[in-house]
Amino acid sequence: MRRTFDAQTKTKTMKTITKLFLCLLIAVVINPAATRAQQADSVRRLIDTLLQFGKEHSLYSSQVDWKKVSDSVRLEAANAATIKAALPAIQTFYRLIGDRHGFITYNNKYYGWRGNNKPLDKATHAALIKKMKDGYRLKKQMLEKGYGYLLVPDNNPTHRGAVTEIARQIRDSLAALNPEKLKGLVIDLRLNPGGDMYAMIGGLSNLFEPGKLGSFIYPGTKAEENWNVNSINGVDKVYSGPDTPCTINRRGKALYRLKVAVLTGPYTCSSGEALAISFKGRGNTRFIGENTGGYTTSNVSFQFTNEIGVFVASAVEADRLGRAYPDHVQPDDELTGGDDFDNLNNDLKVRAALQWLKHK
């Protein structure tokens, strides 16, 4: 049955709604203590939840004196009446458990502990720092006849289908180098602080033989979750345990035997490191550059509120041979600085990569 209202009824209804709104507004203004109490309660619930979640899921749980951590964090957050005021205590939580990869998100910002990282030397890494600041993108280039270059940057899939889109962009850039005729390929991960590892693996799937590429190892339970690739009827799939986070149609032939030089540096982090680990144990592959950033762990997370997400490192990454990387990925040939992204012919690491690729 359809309801109708005459003008008088509408006026009365609007007056009632207005009165109710004013009453609520007056209640908040008159009783700000109630609002502060609610905010303080949210802080306590977040601290309680963070401590319990960390104790149950943290990679470092067995090494932590949880009473000491709990007492310290609660004491620091004792007078925090808002989430913002409690952020230093939350950062203390991550510092005390030794988790430099975990963090919370609050109002679209990240809050965690970055360990004892020292700032990069501005002179040694001037080109790297400048490029990170100025911006960069997926880049393909022929270095010289028979030798290609592919810079794989970080990514940020924000919508349904974005993982596949990113993988296609990488796949198409690789295909544009005509890799079947290459003698060697440089994969540059120096400007890759993270994103979705499966999109990147999917885009480079031609380079990997079907099978295990790496794994997440959970020390508490000794459980192991592998990430793998497989190719069936021209379709490449990337697996993470039972899930298939990336599926992409293959372009070109398999490149399992192609010589590949992987360039790494201090800004190679998180999923960029997972991609690097995927190349560990691959034949005809060599790592050149510097130690990676040291975020070689996998995070488990939950959404506390719409504005607050909680992330805790829960597993360490290992390569296809079972070698764990608790700190960073180390290159085979260590070269510090010498980066030149605007002129690759002058880039120390690219030149070293070419020298290795040409060596029989």
C-alpha positions in Angstrom: 0.0 0.0 0.0 1.4 3.4 -0.9 1.5 6.0 1.8 0.8 9.7 1.2 1.3 12.7 3.4 -0.4 16.1 3.2 1.6 19.4 3.6 0.6 19.8 7.3 1.8 16.3 8.1 5.1 16.9 6.3 5.7 20.1 8.3 5.1 18.4 11.6 7.4 15.6 10.6 10.2 18.0 9.7 9.8 19.9 13.0 10.0 16.6 14.9 13.2 15.6 13.1 14.7 19.0 13.6 13.9 18.9 17.4 15.5 15.4 17.6 18.7 16.6 15.8 18.9 19.7 18.1 18.5 17.5 21.2 21.3 15.2 20.0 23.5 18.2 19.2 22.8 19.8 22.6 23.6 16.5 24.3 27.0 16.3 22.7 27.8 19.9 23.4 26.6 19.8 27.0 28.2 16.4 27.7 31.5 16.4 26.0 32.8 14.1 28.7 30.6 11.3 27.3 32.3 11.7 23.9 35.7 11.7 25.4 34.8 8.6 27.3 33.7 6.9 24.1 37.0 7.8 22.4 39.1 6.6 25.4 37.1 3.4 25.3 38.0 3.0 21.6 41.7 3.4 22.5 41.5 0.8 25.2 39.8 -1.7 22.9 42.3 -1.1 20.1 45.3 -1.6 22.5 43.7 -4.7 23.9 43.0 -6.1 20.5 46.4 -5.2 19.1 48.2 -7.0 22.0 46.1 -10.1 21.8 46.3 -10.3 18.0 50.1 -9.8 18.2 50.4 -12.5 20.8 48.5 -15.0 18.7 49.9 -14.2 15.2 53.2 -12.5 15.5 56.2 -14.1 13.8 58.2 -13.1 16.9 55.6 -14.2 19.5 57.7 -16.9 21.1 60.6 -14.5 21.6 58.6 -11.8 23.3 58.0 -11.1 27.0 54.4 -10.3 26.5 53.8 -9.1 30.1 56.6 -6.5 29.7 55.3 -5.5 26.3 51.7 -5.2 27.5 52.6 -3.2 30.6 54.8 -0.8 28.6 52.2 -0.2 25.9 49.3 0.2 28.3 51.3 2.6 30.4 52.2 4.8 27.4 48.6 4.8 26.2 47.1 5.3 29.6 46.4 9.0 29.1 45.5 8.8 25.4 42.0 10.1 24.9 42.0 9.6 21.1 43.4 7.2 18.6 45.8 9.9 17.4 47.2 10.3 20.8 47.7 6.6 21.2 49.8 6.3 18.0 53.1 6.6 19.8 52.1 3.7 22.1 51.2 1.6 19.1 54.5 2.3 17.4 56.1 1.3 20.7 54.3 -2.1 20.4 55.9 -2.8 17.1 59.3 -1.7 18.4 59.1 -3.9 21.5 58.2 -7.1 19.5 60.8 -6.3 16.8 58.3 -6.1 14.0 59.5 -3.6 11.4 57.1 -4.7 8.7 53.9 -4.6 10.8 51.9 -1.4 11.1 48.4 0.1 11.5 46.6 2.2 9.0 44.7 5.2 10.4 43.1 7.9 8.2 45.0 6.5 5.2 48.4 6.8 6.8 50.8 4.2 8.0 52.1 3.9 11.6 54.7 1.4 12.6 58.4 1.0 13.5 61.0 0.9 10.9 63.8 -0.5 13.0 67.2 1.0 13.2 67.3 1.8 9.5 69.9 4.5 8.8 69.2 7.1 6.1 70.8 6.4 2.8 74.0 8.3 2.1 72.8 11.2 0.0 76.0 11.3 -2.1 76.3 7.6 -2.8 72.6 7.1 -3.5 71.8 10.5 -5.0 70.4 9.1 -8.2 68.3 6.5 -6.5 66.8 8.9 -3.9 66.0 11.5 -6.7 64.3 8.9 -8.9 62.2 7.7 -6.0 61.2 11.3 -5.3 60.6 12.4 -8.9 58.6 9.3 -10.0 59.1 6.3 -12.3 57.2 3.8 -14.2 57.4 0.4 -15.8 60.2 0.7 -18.4 61.5 -1.5 -21.2 64.6 -0.9 -23.2 67.1 -2.6 -25.5 70.5 -2.1 -23.9 72.3 -3.3 -27.0 71.6 -6.0 -29.6 70.5 -9.2 -27.9 70.2 -7.8 -24.4 67.1 -6.3 -22.9 66.2 -4.3 -19.8 62.9 -4.3 -17.9 62.3 -2.1 -14.9 59.5 -3.6 -12.7 58.3 -0.9 -10.3 55.9 -1.2 -7.3 52.2 -1.3 -7.8 48.9 -0.6 -6.0 45.9 -2.5 -7.2 42.8 -0.7 -6.0 39.9 -2.2 -7.8 38.6 -5.5 -9.1 40.7 -6.8 -12.0 43.7 -4.5 -11.2 46.0 -7.4 -10.4 45.5 -8.8 -13.9 45.8 -5.4 -15.5 49.2 -4.9 -13.8 50.3 -8.4 -14.8 49.3 -7.7 -18.5 51.3 -4.5 -18.6 54.4 -6.3 -17.4 53.8 -9.2 -19.7 53.3 -6.9 -22.7 56.5 -4.9 -21.9 58.5 -8.1 -21.7 57.0 -9.3 -25.0 57.9 -6.0 -26.7 61.6 -6.8 -26.1 61.1 -9.9 -28.4 62.6 -12.0 -25.6 62.8 -15.2 -27.6 65.7 -13.6 -29.6 67.4 -12.2 -26.5 70.7 -13.6 -25.2 70.1 -12.0 -21.8 67.7 -9.9 -19.8 68.1 -7.4 -16.9 65.2 -7.3 -14.4 65.6 -4.1 -12.4 63.9 -4.1 -9.0 65.7 -1.2 -7.5 62.6 1.0 -7.6 60.2 -1.6 -6.3 59.2 -1.0 -2.6 56.2 -3.4 -2.9 52.7 -3.9 -3.9 51.1 -7.1 -5.2 53.7 -9.8 -5.7 51.3 -12.0 -7.6 50.7 -9.4 -10.3 54.5 -9.1 -10.8 55.1 -12.8 -10.9 52.2 -13.3 -13.3 53.6 -10.7 -15.7 57.0 -12.4 -15.7 55.6 -16.0 -15.6 57.3 -16.9 -19.0 60.6 -16.8 -17.1 59.6 -19.4 -14.5 59.3 -23.1 -14.9 56.0 -24.5 -13.5 56.3 -25.3 -9.8 57.2 -23.8 -6.5 58.9 -20.3 -6.5 58.9 -19.6 -2.7 57.0 -20.0 0.5 55.8 -18.3 3.7 57.0 -20.2 6.7 55.1 -19.8 10.0 57.6 -20.6 12.8 54.9 -21.1 15.5 53.2 -24.0 13.7 56.0 -24.8 11.3 53.3 -24.6 8.6 54.4 -23.6 5.1 52.4 -21.9 2.4 53.9 -22.1 -1.1 53.5 -19.7 -4.0 53.7 -21.4 -7.3 53.2 -20.9 -11.0 51.7 -23.2 -13.6 50.9 -23.0 -17.3 47.9 -24.9 -18.8 46.8 -24.5 -22.4 48.4 -21.1 -22.8 47.1 -19.7 -19.5 49.5 -18.9 -16.7 48.3 -19.1 -13.1 50.0 -17.9 -9.9 49.0 -19.8 -6.8 49.3 -18.9 -3.1 48.4 -22.0 -1.2 45.0 -23.0 -2.4 44.2 -19.6 -3.9 44.8 -18.3 -7.4 45.4 -14.5 -7.1 46.6 -14.0 -10.7 45.6 -15.6 -14.0 46.9 -14.3 -17.3 47.1 -15.5 -20.9 50.7 -16.3 -22.0 52.4 -14.3 -24.8 55.2 -16.0 -26.5 57.2 -19.1 -25.7 58.7 -20.2 -22.4 61.9 -18.4 -21.3 63.1 -20.8 -18.7 66.7 -20.9 -19.9 67.1 -17.2 -20.7 70.0 -15.7 -18.7 68.6 -13.1 -16.2 70.4 -10.6 -14.1 68.3 -9.2 -11.2 69.2 -5.8 -9.9 68.4 -5.0 -6.2 68.9 -2.1 -3.8 67.8 -0.7 -0.5 64.4 0.4 -2.0 63.7 -3.2 -3.1 61.2 -4.0 -0.3 58.3 -6.1 0.8 56.6 -7.6 -2.3 59.6 -6.4 -4.4 61.7 -8.7 -2.2 59.2 -11.6 -2.6 59.6 -11.2 -6.4 63.4 -11.2 -6.0 63.1 -14.4 -3.9 61.1 -16.0 -6.7 64.2 -15.8 -8.9 66.4 -17.4 -6.2 67.2 -21.0 -7.3 66.3 -20.3 -10.9 69.0 -21.4 -13.4 71.0 -18.9 -15.3 70.2 -16.1 -12.9 72.5 -13.8 -10.9 71.7 -11.0 -8.4 73.7 -7.8 -8.7 73.5 -4.6 -6.6 72.9 -4.1 -2.9 71.0 -5.7 0.0 67.3 -5.3 -0.2 65.3 -3.2 2.3 64.7 -6.1 4.8 60.9 -6.5 4.7 61.0 -10.2 3.8 58.0 -11.2 6.0 54.3 -11.8 5.3 51.7 -9.8 7.2 48.4 -11.0 8.5 45.7 -8.3 9.1 42.2 -7.4 10.2 40.1 -4.3 10.0 39.4 -2.8 13.4 37.2 -0.1 12.1 36.6 1.4 8.7 39.5 3.9 9.4 41.8 1.5 11.2 43.5 -1.6 9.8 46.0 -3.7 11.8 48.9 -5.6 10.2 51.4 -7.9 12.0 54.3 -9.9 10.5 53.4 -13.5 10.8 55.6 -15.5 8.5 59.1 -15.3 7.0 59.7 -15.8 3.3 61.8 -18.6 1.8 62.9 -19.5 -1.7 62.1 -22.6 -3.7 64.9 -24.5 -2.1 63.7 -23.7 1.4 66.3 -21.1 2.3 64.7 -18.5 4.6 65.3 -14.7 4.3 64.6 -13.3 7.7 66.5 -10.1 7.1 67.0 -9.2 3.5 68.0 -10.6 0.1 71.7 -10.4 -0.6 73.1 -10.0 -4.1 75.7 -12.4 -5.6 77.8 -9.4 -6.7 77.6 -6.5 -4.3 77.9 -3.0 -5.9 77.1 0.1 -3.9 75.8 3.2 -5.6 76.6 4.0 -9.2 72.9 4.2 -10.2 72.0 6.2 -13.3 68.4 5.6 -14.4 68.4 8.3 -17.0 71.5 6.9 -18.8 71.7 3.1 -18.3 74.9 3.0 -20.3 76.5 4.8 -17.3 74.8 2.7 -14.7 77.3 0.7 -12.7 74.9 -2.1 -11.9 73.6 -2.4 -15.5 77.1 -2.5 -16.9 78.0 -5.3 -14.4 74.9 -7.1 -15.4 75.7 -6.9 -19.1 79.3 -8.1 -18.4 77.9 -11.2 -16.6 75.2 -11.8 -19.3 77.8 -11.8 -22.0 80.2 -14.2 -20.2 79.9 -17.7 -21.4 
